[in-house]
């Protein structure tokens, strides 16, 4: 279970994976570090539905991703814990 990742949170992949485009129906290779937004949670945080968008090509991909293959991105210093150096 991953309590750090939340609904509508911004995440990135820790490894490459295949997914299907919502627009073309074709298989798309998502790269390690690909950034997406969490749109649903499964099994109490064990997996998440993540939307990935290619703004240049207008491609939308929705993928179910295990929590261990995601990490949460931080955009503000105030989001860091007190123990972070």
Secondary structure by P-SEA (a helix, b strand, c coil): ccccccccbbbbbcccbbbbbccccbbbbbcccbbbbbccccccccccbbbbbccccbbbbbbbcccccbbbbbccccccccccc
